[in-house]
Amino acid sequence: MADFLEMRDIVKRFPGVLALDHVSLSVRQGEVHALLGENGAGKSTLMKILSGAYTKDEGEILIEGKPVSIHSSHDAQALGISIIYQELNLIDQLTVAENIFMGRPLMKNKARVDWAGMYAEAQKLLDSLGIEINARSLVRNLGVAHKQMVEVAKALSINSRILIMDEPTAPLTNREIETLFSTIRMLKSRGVAIVYISHRLEEVKEICDRATIMRDGKFVAAVDVADVSLDDIIRYMVGRELKEKFPKIHIPLGEEALRVEHLNAGDRVRDVSFSVRSGEILGLAGLVGAGRTETARAIFGMDPKDSGDIYLNGAKVEISRPLDAIGAGFGFVTEDRKDEGLVLTMNVGQNITLATLDKFGVHWKLNLAQEKKTIDEYIERLRIKTPSPLQLARNLSGGNQQKVVLAKWLLSQAKVILFDEPTRGIDVGAKIEVYNIMNELIRSGTAIVMISSEMPEILGMSDRVAVMHQGTITGIFENDGTLTQEKVLYYATGGDKHEQAAAGRITEQGGNLDEEKS
C-alpha cells in the first residue's frame, strides 16, 4: 500500500538545540500509526511542523506523493490535517456547535451567521460519531471524554484526512477509552490516516497498525506493531533494556509520619482514616470518582475540609491552605502539573525554588549565587533536560516538567509528599526515573502517599495499598506479594461487607483503618 503522508528528512533547530535531526515518517491511508519515544524525543515538534505550529528548517512533506508547503495552521487545515492536543482546545463558555465551527462559522448570505444551519450540521457530525451530545450544550457541562469527542467532530468538520491524536486516553476511564477506540476504528474505516502519540504501550498494541520510534530527535525504527513485543519497543525508545519496570526498594519503616482521622470534605471524602510511616509508600487505589484526589487536596489545604484531624509525627496540625501544609512539612505533586504544579511562564530555576525562597534569604534579599548553585545541583541530580535554568517551564517535555515539580519538593525536604498520578503522560524511561526519585525520598525517611490509576504501578511501588470507593476506604492491605489486581478491583467497586469480613475484617484501631491480621 502506498504511503498517504510522507515526512522526509525533517530538520528543526532552536537556539542551541537540534530538535529534529533528519527525521522521516510515513503513514498510510486508513492506518493508525503510533509515534513513540521518550519525553524530549521530538515527537511533539515533528507533529507541530505537520500541523503548522512550527516551520521546518529542512526536509519535505508529501501528501499522496505531492510536495506540500505548511507554514501555518490554516495551511494544515486546508490540506485536511487536524491535531487534538492532550490539553483540549475548547472554550467552556461556548456551545458545542460554536466550538466545532470556531473561527469559520456557517454564514447566511455572507452577512450573518446561519445559527440553525450550524447547529444542524454540528449535530449531524456528532450523530455520525455515535455519541449522545447535544450541539446546543455548553462545553463546560460535558465530561472529559465528551469534550474529546467534540474535538474529533471539529476535525471531521474540516474534512480531515490526517488526524493527529496526542495522548488521547490520558484523562479517560477504561470505558471511555473503549468508546474512543471505537471512534478511531470508525475513522480508520473511512480512510482517515491517524497519527497516535501515547506512552501507554499496551494501547499501542491494541489500536495501532505500525509505529515510528524516535530517540533524541532522531528516527530509530519503523515497525509493524503486531511483529514486535513491548520489550522490543521499549528497547528502541530508550536505547537499552529495562530489566526492572518497578524498581521498588524495601527498607525498615520508621515511626508513624502521617495520620488522618475521620476526614470529611464535600461529598467525595467521607470518614477517611489512614496512616503512613516514615519510609513507606502507601498506594491509594480506586476507580475514577472514588475520592482519591479530593482526599489529597483536602489534606494539603487546596480544598476545605468539613471535619477530621491530621497528625504529622504525632502532633496535630491545622491546615486551611496550601501555605499551612508546606509550612508543616507537606509536599504535593498534583495530577495537573501544568496548571497546579508549575508556573509555566516562569523559568526552570524559579519553579524549583518557588516553595523554598526563605532558604536563600529574608526580606526579599535573596542570595542569588546560592540559589543558582542549588538550582544547578538539582537539575544535575534529577537529570532535567533543559538548555538552561532560564528556560521557561512551558518549553520542557512532560517528563522534564514532572522532574522540576519533584525537584521543588525534594528541595523543601518535606516529611510527607502526596503524589497524584506521578507518571501520567510521561514515557517509560522517565517513569523509572520518577520511581527512583521516590526510592531516594523514602530512603531519607519521607512518607509517600501515591495515588495512581495504573494497577501495575500501585502493586509495583507500594508497601501497602488503601482502596477507596465512593469517598470511603474499603480496605487497607499489606502489599506482600500476595495482593492481586482482582482483590484491589473488588474493593474498589465496594465489595460485599460479609465477604470483606471473611477475607480480612476491616477494623478501626486508634483512628486508623487497617486490615486485621489473624
C-alpha positions as CSV (number, residue, x, y, z in Angstrom):
1,M,0.0,0.0,0.0
2,A,1.4,3.4,-1.0
3,D,2.1,6.0,1.7
4,F,-0.5,8.7,2.1
5,L,1.6,11.0,4.1
6,E,5.4,11.3,4.0
7,M,7.7,13.5,6.0
8,R,11.3,13.1,4.7
9,D,14.5,14.1,6.5
10,I,12.8,16.8,8.6
11,V,15.2,19.1,10.5
12,K,14.3,21.6,13.1
13,R,16.7,23.8,15.0
14,F,16.0,26.0,18.1
15,P,18.7,28.3,19.6
16,G,21.4,25.9,20.9
17,V,19.3,22.8,20.2
18,L,18.9,20.5,17.2
19,A,15.4,19.3,18.0
20,L,14.9,17.1,14.9
21,D,17.8,15.6,13.0
22,H,16.7,14.3,9.6
23,V,13.5,12.5,10.9
24,S,11.3,10.6,8.5
25,L,7.7,9.4,8.9
26,S,5.3,7.7,6.6
27,V,1.6,7.0,7.2
28,R,-0.8,5.0,5.0
29,Q,-4.4,5.9,4.3
30,G,-6.8,4.2,6.8
31,E,-3.9,3.4,9.2
32,V,-3.5,4.1,12.9
33,H,0.3,4.9,13.1
34,A,1.9,5.2,16.5
35,L,4.6,7.9,17.0
36,L,6.7,6.7,20.0
37,G,9.6,7.9,22.0
38,E,10.7,9.2,25.4
39,N,9.7,12.7,26.5
40,G,12.0,15.1,24.6
41,A,12.5,12.6,21.7
42,G,11.0,15.2,19.3
43,K,7.5,13.7,18.7
44,S,5.6,16.9,19.5
45,T,8.0,19.0,17.5
46,L,7.5,16.8,14.4
47,M,3.7,17.0,14.8
48,K,3.8,20.7,15.3
49,I,5.6,21.0,12.0
50,L,2.9,18.8,10.3
51,S,0.1,20.9,11.9
52,G,1.6,24.3,11.1
53,A,2.6,25.4,14.6
54,Y,6.3,25.3,13.6
55,T,8.0,25.5,10.2
56,K,10.7,23.0,9.3
57,D,14.3,24.1,8.5
58,E,15.0,21.3,6.1
59,G,13.2,18.3,4.5
60,E,10.0,17.9,2.7
61,I,6.4,16.9,3.3
62,L,4.3,15.0,0.7
63,I,0.6,14.1,0.7
64,E,-0.5,11.5,-1.9
65,G,3.0,11.8,-3.4
66,K,2.8,15.5,-4.0
67,P,5.0,18.0,-2.1
68,V,3.1,20.5,0.1
69,S,4.0,23.7,2.0
70,I,2.8,24.1,5.5
71,H,3.6,27.5,7.1
72,S,0.6,27.9,9.4
73,S,-2.4,26.0,11.0
74,H,-4.5,27.4,8.2
75,D,-2.3,25.7,5.6
76,A,-2.5,22.5,7.5
77,Q,-6.3,22.7,7.8
78,A,-6.6,23.4,4.0
79,L,-4.7,20.2,3.4
80,G,-7.1,18.2,5.8
81,I,-4.7,18.0,8.7
82,S,-6.0,18.3,12.3
83,I,-4.4,17.8,15.7
84,I,-6.1,17.0,19.0
85,Y,-3.7,18.0,21.8
86,Q,-3.6,16.4,25.2
87,E,-4.8,19.8,26.6
88,L,-8.1,20.1,24.8
89,N,-8.5,23.3,22.8
90,L,-12.1,24.2,23.6
91,I,-13.9,27.2,25.2
92,D,-16.1,26.1,28.1
93,Q,-18.4,29.1,27.9
94,L,-19.4,28.4,24.2
95,T,-21.8,25.7,22.9
96,V,-20.6,22.5,21.3
97,A,-21.5,23.8,17.8
98,E,-19.7,27.1,18.4
99,N,-16.6,25.2,19.3
100,I,-16.8,22.9,16.3
101,F,-17.1,25.9,13.9
102,M,-14.9,28.3,15.9
103,G,-13.3,30.8,13.5
104,R,-15.3,29.6,10.5
105,P,-19.0,29.9,11.3
106,L,-21.6,29.0,8.6
107,M,-22.8,32.2,7.1
108,K,-26.2,33.1,5.5
109,N,-25.9,35.4,2.5
110,K,-22.3,36.2,3.7
111,A,-23.9,38.7,6.1
112,R,-24.9,36.9,9.2
113,V,-24.3,33.6,11.0
114,D,-26.6,30.8,9.9
115,W,-27.2,29.6,13.5
116,A,-29.8,27.0,12.6
117,G,-27.7,25.5,9.9
118,M,-24.6,25.5,12.1
119,Y,-26.4,23.7,14.9
120,A,-27.9,21.2,12.5
121,E,-24.5,20.5,10.8
122,A,-22.8,20.1,14.2
123,Q,-25.5,17.7,15.4
124,K,-25.1,15.7,12.2
125,L,-21.3,15.4,12.8
126,L,-21.9,14.3,16.5
127,D,-24.5,11.7,15.5
128,S,-22.1,10.3,12.9
129,L,-19.7,9.5,15.7
130,G,-22.4,7.5,17.5
131,I,-22.3,9.6,20.7
132,E,-25.1,11.4,22.5
133,I,-24.1,15.0,22.7
134,N,-26.5,17.9,22.1
135,A,-24.9,20.5,19.8
136,R,-26.5,23.3,21.8
137,S,-25.0,22.2,25.1
138,L,-22.3,24.3,26.8
139,V,-18.9,22.6,26.7
140,R,-18.4,23.3,30.4
141,N,-21.2,20.9,31.1
142,L,-19.5,18.0,29.3
143,G,-17.2,15.3,30.8
144,V,-13.6,15.0,29.5
145,A,-14.5,12.1,27.2
146,H,-17.3,14.0,25.5
147,K,-15.1,17.1,25.2
148,Q,-12.6,14.9,23.4
149,M,-15.3,13.7,21.0
150,V,-16.2,17.4,20.3
151,E,-12.5,17.8,19.2
152,V,-12.9,14.8,16.9
153,A,-16.1,16.3,15.5
154,K,-14.2,19.6,14.9
155,A,-11.6,17.7,13.0
156,L,-14.3,16.0,10.8
157,S,-15.9,19.3,10.2
158,I,-12.9,20.4,8.1
159,N,-12.9,17.1,6.3
160,S,-9.7,15.9,7.9
161,R,-7.8,13.3,6.1
162,I,-4.9,13.2,8.6
163,L,-5.7,13.3,12.3
164,I,-3.0,13.6,15.0
165,M,-4.0,12.5,18.5
166,D,-1.6,13.4,21.3
167,E,-2.1,11.3,24.5
168,P,-5.8,11.0,23.8
169,T,-6.5,8.5,26.6
170,A,-4.6,10.2,29.5
171,P,-7.7,11.6,31.2
172,L,-10.1,8.8,30.3
173,T,-11.6,5.9,32.2
174,N,-11.4,2.4,30.7
175,R,-15.0,2.6,29.5
176,E,-14.3,6.0,27.8
177,I,-11.2,4.6,26.2
178,E,-13.2,1.8,24.6
179,T,-15.6,4.4,23.2
180,L,-12.7,6.4,21.8
181,F,-11.2,3.3,20.3
182,S,-14.5,2.5,18.6
183,T,-14.4,6.0,17.1
184,I,-10.8,5.6,16.0
185,R,-11.8,2.3,14.2
186,M,-14.7,4.0,12.5
187,L,-12.4,6.9,11.3
188,K,-9.9,4.3,10.1
189,S,-12.7,2.5,8.1
190,R,-13.4,5.9,6.4
191,G,-9.8,6.1,5.2
192,V,-8.6,8.7,7.7
193,A,-4.8,8.5,8.5
194,I,-4.3,8.7,12.2
195,V,-1.0,9.5,14.0
196,Y,-1.4,8.3,17.5
197,I,1.0,9.5,20.2
198,S,0.9,7.6,23.5
199,H,3.1,6.4,26.4
200,R,0.7,3.6,27.1
201,L,2.3,0.9,25.1
202,E,-0.4,-1.7,25.8
203,E,-2.9,0.6,24.0
204,V,-0.5,0.9,21.1
205,K,-0.5,-2.8,20.7
206,E,-4.3,-2.8,20.8
207,I,-5.2,0.0,18.4
208,C,-2.2,0.8,16.2
209,D,-1.1,-0.9,12.9
210,R,2.5,0.4,12.6
211,A,4.8,2.6,14.7
212,T,7.7,5.0,14.1
213,I,10.0,5.2,17.1
214,M,12.2,8.3,17.8
215,R,15.0,8.9,20.3
216,D,16.9,12.2,21.0
217,G,15.4,13.9,17.9
218,K,16.3,11.1,15.5
219,F,14.5,8.4,13.7
220,V,15.2,5.0,15.2
221,A,12.9,2.4,13.6
222,A,9.6,1.8,11.8
223,V,7.9,-1.4,12.8
224,D,4.7,-3.4,12.4
225,V,3.1,-3.4,15.8
226,A,2.0,-7.0,15.6
227,D,5.5,-8.2,14.9
228,V,7.2,-6.6,18.0
229,S,6.9,-7.1,21.7
230,L,6.5,-4.3,24.3
231,D,10.1,-5.0,25.4
232,D,11.3,-4.5,21.9
233,I,9.5,-1.2,21.6
234,I,10.9,0.0,25.0
235,R,14.4,-1.0,23.9
236,Y,14.1,1.0,20.7
237,M,12.8,4.0,22.7
238,V,15.4,4.1,25.5
239,G,18.3,2.5,23.7
240,R,18.8,-0.1,26.4
241,E,16.9,-2.9,28.0
242,L,14.9,-2.0,31.1
243,K,15.0,-5.1,33.3
244,E,13.0,-3.7,36.2
245,K,10.0,-1.6,35.4
246,F,9.2,-1.0,39.1
247,P,12.5,-0.7,40.9
248,K,10.9,-0.6,44.4
249,I,13.2,-0.8,47.3
250,H,12.2,-2.2,50.7
251,I,13.6,-0.5,53.8
252,P,12.9,-0.8,57.5
253,L,10.0,1.6,58.2
254,G,10.2,4.3,60.8
255,E,7.6,5.8,63.1
256,E,4.2,7.0,62.0
257,A,4.7,10.2,60.0
258,L,1.1,10.9,58.9
259,R,-2.2,10.0,60.4
260,V,-5.5,11.1,59.0
261,E,-8.6,10.6,61.2
262,H,-12.2,10.8,60.1
263,L,-11.6,13.2,57.3
264,N,-14.7,14.6,55.6
265,A,-14.7,17.0,52.6
266,G,-17.7,17.7,50.4
267,D,-19.4,14.6,49.0
268,R,-16.3,12.9,47.7
269,V,-14.4,12.4,51.0
270,R,-16.4,10.6,53.8
271,D,-14.9,9.5,57.1
272,V,-11.4,8.7,55.6
273,S,-8.8,7.4,58.1
274,F,-5.3,6.0,57.4
275,S,-1.7,6.3,58.5
276,V,1.7,6.3,56.8
277,R,5.0,5.5,58.3
278,S,8.4,7.2,57.6
279,G,10.0,5.5,54.6
280,E,6.7,3.9,53.5
281,I,4.8,4.3,50.2
282,L,1.1,3.9,50.7
283,G,-0.7,3.4,47.4
284,L,-4.2,4.9,47.2
285,A,-6.2,3.0,44.6
286,G,-9.8,3.2,43.4
287,L,-11.9,3.9,40.3
288,V,-12.3,7.4,38.8
289,G,-14.5,9.4,41.1
290,A,-13.7,7.3,44.2
291,G,-12.4,10.5,46.0
292,R,-8.6,9.8,45.9
293,T,-7.6,13.2,44.5
294,E,-10.2,15.0,46.7
295,T,-8.7,13.3,49.8
296,A,-5.2,14.6,48.9
297,R,-6.4,18.1,48.1
298,A,-8.2,18.3,51.5
299,I,-5.1,17.1,53.4
300,F,-3.0,19.7,51.6
301,G,-5.5,22.5,52.1
302,M,-6.4,23.0,48.5
303,D,-10.0,22.2,49.2
304,P,-11.7,22.9,52.6
305,K,-12.3,20.0,54.9
306,D,-15.6,19.8,56.8
307,S,-14.2,17.8,59.7
308,G,-11.5,15.4,60.7
309,D,-7.9,15.6,62.1
310,I,-4.5,15.5,60.5
311,Y,-1.4,14.5,62.5
312,L,2.2,14.9,61.5
313,N,4.8,13.0,63.5
314,G,2.2,12.5,66.2
315,A,1.3,16.2,66.5
316,K,-2.0,17.6,65.3
317,V,-1.6,20.2,62.5
318,E,-4.2,22.7,61.4
319,I,-4.2,23.1,57.6
320,S,-6.6,25.5,55.9
321,R,-4.5,26.5,52.9
322,P,-1.5,25.1,51.0
323,L,0.9,27.5,52.7
324,D,-0.1,25.9,56.0
325,A,0.7,22.5,54.6
326,I,4.0,23.5,53.2
327,G,5.0,25.1,56.5
328,A,4.0,21.9,58.3
329,G,6.2,19.7,56.1
330,F,3.9,18.5,53.3
331,G,4.5,18.4,49.6
332,F,2.0,17.7,46.8
333,V,2.9,16.6,43.3
334,T,-0.5,17.3,41.7
335,E,-2.2,15.4,39.0
336,D,-2.3,18.6,36.8
337,R,1.3,19.6,36.8
338,K,0.8,22.3,34.2
339,D,-2.0,24.2,35.9
340,E,-1.2,23.4,39.6
341,G,2.4,22.1,39.8
342,L,4.2,24.7,37.8
343,V,4.1,28.3,36.8
344,L,4.6,27.8,33.1
345,T,5.6,31.4,32.4
346,M,8.4,31.2,35.0
347,N,11.8,29.5,34.2
348,V,13.0,26.2,35.4
349,G,15.1,27.6,38.2
350,Q,12.3,29.8,39.6
351,N,10.0,26.8,39.7
352,I,12.5,24.7,41.6
353,T,12.9,27.2,44.4
354,L,9.4,28.5,44.4
355,A,8.4,26.8,47.6
356,T,11.7,27.4,49.5
357,L,12.7,31.0,48.8
358,D,13.2,31.5,52.5
359,K,16.2,29.2,52.3
360,F,18.1,31.8,50.2
361,G,17.5,35.0,52.2
362,V,15.0,37.2,54.1
363,H,13.1,40.4,53.4
364,W,13.3,39.9,49.7
365,K,17.1,39.9,49.6
366,L,18.0,36.6,48.0
367,N,21.4,35.1,47.9
368,L,21.2,34.7,44.1
369,A,24.6,32.9,43.9
370,Q,23.5,30.3,46.4
371,E,20.1,29.9,44.7
372,K,21.8,29.3,41.3
373,K,24.2,26.8,42.8
374,T,21.2,24.9,44.3
375,I,19.2,25.0,41.1
376,D,22.2,23.7,39.1
377,E,22.6,20.8,41.7
378,Y,19.0,19.7,41.4
379,I,19.0,19.9,37.6
380,E,22.0,17.6,37.5
381,R,20.8,15.4,40.3
382,L,17.4,14.8,38.6
383,R,18.9,14.8,35.1
384,I,16.4,17.5,33.9
385,K,16.9,18.0,30.2
386,T,17.0,21.8,29.7
387,P,19.4,24.0,27.8
388,S,19.5,26.4,30.8
389,P,17.9,27.1,34.2
390,L,16.5,30.1,32.4
391,Q,14.4,28.0,30.0
392,L,10.7,28.6,30.5
393,A,8.9,25.6,32.2
394,R,6.3,25.5,29.4
395,N,9.0,24.6,26.9
396,L,10.1,21.4,28.6
397,S,8.8,17.9,27.8
398,G,6.2,16.4,30.1
399,G,8.7,14.2,31.8
400,N,11.1,17.0,32.5
401,Q,8.3,19.2,33.7
402,Q,7.5,16.5,36.2
403,K,11.1,16.4,37.3
404,V,11.0,20.1,38.0
405,V,8.0,19.6,40.2
406,L,9.8,16.8,42.1
407,A,12.9,19.0,42.5
408,K,10.7,21.6,44.1
409,W,9.5,19.2,46.8
410,L,12.9,17.5,47.2
411,L,14.4,20.9,48.0
412,S,11.7,21.6,50.5
413,Q,12.7,18.5,52.5
414,A,9.0,17.7,53.0
415,K,8.3,15.0,55.6
416,V,5.2,13.8,53.7
417,I,4.7,14.0,50.0
418,L,1.4,13.3,48.2
419,F,1.9,12.0,44.7
420,D,-1.2,12.2,42.4
421,E,-0.8,10.2,39.2
422,P,3.0,10.9,39.3
423,T,3.8,9.2,35.9
424,R,0.7,10.2,33.9
425,G,1.7,11.3,30.4
426,I,5.4,10.5,30.7
427,D,7.4,7.8,28.9
428,V,8.7,4.5,30.3
429,G,12.2,5.7,30.8
430,A,11.1,8.9,32.7
431,K,8.7,6.7,34.8
432,I,11.6,4.7,36.1
433,E,13.5,7.9,36.9
434,V,10.4,9.1,38.9
435,Y,10.3,5.8,40.7
436,N,14.0,6.1,41.6
437,I,13.4,9.6,43.0
438,M,10.6,8.1,45.1
439,N,13.1,5.5,46.3
440,E,15.5,8.2,47.2
441,L,12.8,10.0,49.2
442,I,11.8,7.0,51.3
443,R,15.4,6.1,51.9
444,S,15.8,9.6,53.5
445,G,12.7,8.9,55.7
446,T,10.0,10.7,53.7
447,A,6.5,9.2,53.8
448,I,4.7,9.0,50.5
449,V,1.0,8.7,49.6
450,M,0.8,7.7,45.9
451,I,-2.5,8.0,44.0
452,S,-2.5,6.0,40.7
453,S,-5.0,4.7,38.3
454,E,-2.3,2.3,36.9
455,M,-2.8,-1.0,38.8
456,P,0.7,-2.4,37.9
457,E,2.2,0.9,39.4
458,I,0.1,0.5,42.6
459,L,1.2,-3.1,43.1
460,G,4.8,-2.4,41.8
461,M,5.7,0.5,44.1
462,S,3.5,0.4,47.2
463,D,4.3,-1.1,50.6
464,R,0.6,-1.0,51.5
465,V,-2.5,-0.3,49.4
466,A,-5.6,1.6,50.6
467,V,-8.6,1.2,48.4
468,M,-11.3,3.8,48.0
469,H,-14.9,3.5,46.8
470,Q,-17.4,6.4,46.7
471,G,-15.4,8.6,49.1
472,T,-14.7,5.9,51.7
473,I,-11.8,3.5,52.3
474,T,-13.0,-0.1,51.9
475,G,-9.8,-1.8,52.8
476,I,-6.1,-1.3,53.5
477,F,-3.8,-4.2,52.6
478,E,-0.2,-5.2,53.0
479,N,1.4,-5.5,49.6
480,D,3.5,-8.6,50.4
481,G,3.4,-10.3,47.1
482,T,0.0,-11.9,47.6
483,L,-2.1,-8.9,46.9
484,T,-3.8,-9.2,43.5
485,Q,-5.3,-6.8,41.0
486,E,-8.6,-8.7,41.3
487,K,-8.7,-8.1,45.1
488,V,-8.0,-4.4,44.7
489,L,-10.6,-4.1,42.0
490,Y,-13.1,-6.0,44.1
491,Y,-12.7,-3.5,47.0
492,A,-12.6,-0.6,44.5
493,T,-16.1,-1.5,43.4
494,G,-17.4,-1.6,47.0
495,G,-17.2,-5.3,47.6
496,D,-19.5,-7.2,49.9
497,K,-19.4,-6.4,53.6
498,H,-19.9,-10.1,54.6
499,E,-17.2,-11.3,52.2
500,Q,-14.9,-8.5,53.4
501,A,-15.3,-9.8,56.9
502,A,-14.3,-13.3,55.7
503,A,-11.4,-12.1,53.6
504,G,-9.9,-9.9,56.2
505,R,-12.1,-7.9,58.7
506,I,-11.7,-4.1,58.5
507,T,-11.5,-2.6,61.9
508,E,-10.9,0.7,63.4
509,Q,-7.9,0.9,65.7
510,G,-6.7,4.1,67.1
511,G,-8.4,6.1,64.4
512,N,-6.7,4.1,61.6
513,L,-8.3,1.7,59.2
514,D,-6.1,-1.4,58.9
515,E,-6.6,-5.0,57.8
516,E,-6.8,-7.0,61.0
517,K,-4.4,-9.9,60.8
518,S,-5.4,-13.3,62.1
